[in-house]
Amino acid sequence: MQTKRKSDESKELYKKIGNRLLMVRRNLHYTQEQMAEILGVSAGFYGMIERGEKAPSIEKLIIIYKVLGTDITYLLTGEEKVERIENYIEKCPKDKRFDFEQLIKYAMNDPAAELRGI
């Protein structure tokens, strides 16, 4: 019984991954044939991935990330990676960090920023 439940969970996971990959493909305006070519698989096999009948290999996930710029975390879990402002501050060169922090503070305290979409 444990094996059947695990199998059902895998099938559900494959379907979710396939649905997210379908959405990525449509957002990029690619056909299934184009996606299959990018991944180096047949169009039929790619269709099986989108339908959740097969799962993309780790190698294919890496291609999706590198070539299409799609976050693998999103494909696997459906959760979008959120960059926190602290990460940007840490990546900023030390000699520019104070200026960067001041810009952020100004933008956050600027009442007109919301009206301008900042």
C-alpha positions as CSV (number, residue, x, y, z in Angstrom):
1,M,0.0,0.0,0.0
2,Q,2.9,2.4,0.8
3,T,4.3,1.9,-2.8
4,K,0.9,2.8,-4.4
5,R,0.6,6.0,-2.3
6,K,4.2,7.0,-3.3
7,S,3.4,6.3,-6.9
8,D,0.2,8.4,-6.7
9,E,2.2,11.2,-5.1
10,S,4.8,11.0,-7.9
11,K,2.2,11.1,-10.5
12,E,0.6,14.2,-8.9
13,L,4.0,15.9,-8.7
14,Y,4.8,15.1,-12.4
15,K,1.4,16.6,-13.3
16,K,2.1,19.8,-11.4
17,I,5.6,20.1,-12.9
18,G,4.1,19.5,-16.4
19,N,1.5,22.2,-15.8
20,R,4.1,24.7,-14.7
21,L,6.3,23.9,-17.6
22,L,3.3,24.4,-19.9
23,M,2.7,27.8,-18.5
24,V,6.4,28.7,-18.9
25,R,6.3,27.5,-22.5
26,R,3.2,29.6,-23.3
27,N,4.6,32.7,-21.6
28,L,7.7,32.3,-23.8
29,H,5.6,31.8,-26.9
30,Y,7.3,28.5,-27.7
31,T,5.6,25.5,-29.4
32,Q,6.0,22.0,-27.9
33,E,8.3,21.2,-30.8
34,Q,10.6,24.1,-30.0
35,M,10.8,23.1,-26.4
36,A,11.5,19.6,-27.3
37,E,14.3,20.8,-29.6
38,I,15.8,22.9,-26.8
39,L,15.7,20.0,-24.4
40,G,17.0,17.5,-26.9
41,V,14.0,15.2,-26.7
42,S,11.2,14.2,-29.1
43,A,8.1,16.3,-29.3
44,G,6.1,13.2,-28.2
45,F,8.3,12.8,-25.1
46,Y,8.0,16.5,-24.3
47,G,4.2,16.3,-24.5
48,M,4.4,13.4,-22.0
49,I,6.3,15.7,-19.6
50,E,3.7,18.4,-19.9
51,R,0.9,15.9,-19.3
52,G,2.7,14.6,-16.3
53,E,3.3,11.1,-17.7
54,K,7.0,11.6,-17.5
55,A,9.3,13.8,-15.4
56,P,12.2,15.9,-16.8
57,S,15.6,14.6,-15.8
58,I,18.0,16.7,-13.7
59,E,19.9,17.4,-16.9
60,K,16.8,18.7,-18.6
61,L,15.9,20.9,-15.6
62,I,19.4,22.4,-15.8
63,I,18.8,23.2,-19.5
64,I,15.5,24.8,-18.6
65,Y,17.2,26.9,-16.0
66,K,20.2,27.9,-18.2
67,V,18.6,28.4,-21.6
68,L,15.1,29.6,-20.6
69,G,16.0,31.3,-17.4
70,T,13.3,29.5,-15.5
71,D,13.7,29.0,-11.7
72,I,13.9,25.3,-11.0
73,T,12.4,25.8,-7.6
74,Y,9.3,27.2,-9.3
75,L,9.1,24.1,-11.6
76,L,9.4,21.6,-8.7
77,T,7.4,23.3,-6.0
78,G,5.4,26.1,-7.6
79,E,6.9,28.6,-5.2
80,E,8.6,31.6,-6.7
81,K,12.0,32.6,-5.4
82,V,11.7,35.9,-3.7
83,E,14.8,38.1,-3.5
84,R,15.0,40.0,-0.2
85,I,16.4,43.5,-0.3
86,E,19.1,42.4,2.2
87,N,20.5,40.1,-0.4
88,Y,21.0,43.0,-2.8
89,I,22.6,45.2,-0.1
90,E,25.0,42.3,0.7
91,K,25.9,41.9,-3.0
92,C,26.5,45.7,-3.4
93,P,30.2,46.7,-3.4
94,K,31.1,48.1,0.1
95,D,32.1,51.5,-1.2
96,K,28.6,51.9,-2.8
97,R,26.6,50.2,0.0
98,F,25.8,53.4,1.9
99,D,24.5,55.2,-1.2
100,F,22.4,52.1,-2.1
101,E,20.9,52.0,1.4
102,Q,20.1,55.7,1.2
103,L,18.3,55.2,-2.1
104,I,16.2,52.4,-0.7
105,K,15.3,54.4,2.4
106,Y,14.4,57.4,0.2
107,A,12.2,55.2,-2.0
108,M,10.5,53.6,0.9
109,N,9.8,57.0,2.6
110,D,8.8,58.9,-0.5
111,P,4.9,59.2,-0.3
112,A,4.8,59.9,-4.1
113,A,6.7,56.7,-4.9
114,E,3.5,54.6,-4.8
115,L,1.9,57.0,-7.3
116,R,4.8,56.6,-9.6
117,G,4.9,52.8,-9.2
118,I,8.2,52.7,-7.4
